[in-house]
Amino acid sequence: MFKKGIFLICILLTLLGLGSLFFYFNPGEASFFVPCPLRYVTGLECPGCGSQRAIHQLLHGNLKTAFGLNPFLIFSIPLIGYGLGTKIYNYLFDDSHRVLLFYDKRFIYGYFGLAILFAIARNINAYPFTLLSSGN
């Protein structure tokens, strides 16, 4: 149980550290945040472009601004949080709860298909697709 307690403390400290980093530093202004490699090389936005700035805005309570930076991230956060939370719970309590949705091929292909469609749509330079751009 000691090992699991250390694991939980490490997870909490990591989340607190990352949360503090994104709260106190705006990724749009601080130079130490990693830029998107795809955008850097090609100029195209991937499905994750704007996520760091969106997280910063979410931590400041600006949901509308965060949604404008990356709507795909905003819709994915509850899903990712539930999946990771279930994994951590299972590890800490020696349980085997499963998020059956994550084991369904239709969901996996559908989710990544949506990510690809979102990436394509946000790179179309015509209204209303320009609304999906992260605003760089």
C-alpha positions in Angstrom: 0.0 0.0 0.0 3.0 2.3 0.6 3.9 2.1 -3.1 0.4 3.1 -4.1 0.4 6.0 -1.7 3.6 7.3 -3.3 2.0 6.8 -6.7 -1.0 8.9 -5.7 1.2 11.6 -4.2 3.2 11.7 -7.4 0.1 12.0 -9.6 -1.3 14.8 -7.4 2.0 16.7 -7.4 2.3 16.3 -11.1 -1.3 17.6 -11.7 -0.7 20.4 -9.2 2.6 21.4 -10.9 1.2 21.3 -14.4 -1.9 23.1 -13.3 0.2 25.8 -11.7 2.4 26.1 -14.8 -0.6 26.5 -17.1 -2.4 28.8 -14.6 0.5 31.3 -14.1 2.0 31.2 -17.5 0.1 31.9 -20.7 1.4 29.5 -23.4 0.7 32.2 -26.0 3.2 34.5 -24.4 5.8 32.2 -22.6 8.5 30.9 -24.9 9.2 27.6 -22.9 6.0 25.8 -24.0 6.5 23.4 -26.9 4.9 24.5 -30.2 3.0 22.1 -32.4 5.6 20.4 -34.7 3.0 20.0 -37.5 2.1 23.7 -37.4 5.8 24.6 -37.1 6.8 22.6 -40.2 3.7 22.8 -42.4 1.7 25.7 -41.1 -1.4 23.4 -40.8 -3.2 23.0 -37.5 -3.6 19.6 -36.0 -6.5 18.6 -33.8 -4.5 19.6 -30.7 -3.4 23.1 -31.8 -4.6 25.7 -29.3 -4.9 23.1 -26.5 -2.3 24.6 -24.2 -3.8 28.1 -24.5 -7.3 26.5 -24.1 -6.2 24.8 -20.8 -4.8 28.2 -19.6 -8.1 29.8 -20.4 -10.1 27.0 -18.7 -8.1 27.4 -15.5 -9.0 31.1 -15.5 -12.7 30.2 -16.0 -12.9 31.5 -19.6 -14.9 28.6 -21.1 -15.9 30.6 -24.2 -12.3 31.6 -25.1 -11.1 28.0 -24.4 -13.8 26.6 -26.7 -12.8 29.1 -29.4 -9.2 27.9 -29.2 -9.9 24.2 -29.4 -13.5 22.9 -29.2 -12.3 19.3 -29.7 -10.3 19.4 -26.5 -13.2 20.9 -24.5 -15.4 18.0 -25.6 -12.7 15.5 -25.0 -11.7 16.5 -21.4 -14.6 14.7 -19.6 -13.9 11.6 -21.6 -10.1 11.7 -21.0 -10.7 12.5 -17.3 -13.1 9.6 -16.8 -10.8 7.2 -18.5 -7.7 8.2 -16.6 -9.6 8.4 -13.4 -10.8 4.9 -13.8 -7.3 3.6 -14.5 -5.9 5.4 -11.4 -8.8 4.1 -9.3 -8.2 0.5 -10.5 -4.5 0.7 -9.7 -5.0 2.2 -6.2 -7.8 -0.2 -5.1 -6.8 -3.3 -7.0 -10.1 -3.2 -8.9 -10.9 -4.0 -12.5 -13.6 -1.5 -13.6 -13.5 -1.0 -17.3 -14.8 1.8 -19.4 -16.3 -0.5 -22.0 -16.6 2.4 -24.5 -12.8 2.5 -24.8 -12.7 -1.2 -25.8 -15.3 -0.7 -28.6 -13.7 -0.5 -32.0 -16.5 1.6 -33.4 -15.9 4.2 -30.7 -12.1 4.2 -31.2 -12.3 4.5 -35.0 -15.1 7.1 -34.6 -13.2 9.2 -32.1 -10.1 9.3 -34.2 -12.1 9.8 -37.4 -13.7 12.9 -35.7 -10.2 14.1 -34.8 -9.1 13.8 -38.4 -12.2 15.5 -39.7 -11.7 18.3 -37.2 -8.1 18.7 -38.3 -9.2 18.9 -42.0 -12.1 21.3 -41.3 -10.1 23.7 -39.2 -7.6 24.1 -42.1 -10.2 25.1 -44.7 -9.8 28.8 -45.2 -13.5 29.6 -45.7 -16.3 30.6 -43.4 -17.6 28.8 -41.2 -14.5 26.5 -41.0 -12.4 29.5 -40.0 -14.2 29.5 -36.7 -12.5 26.2 -35.9 -9.0 27.7 -36.2 -7.1 28.2 -33.0 -6.6 31.8 -33.9 -2.8 31.8 -34.5 
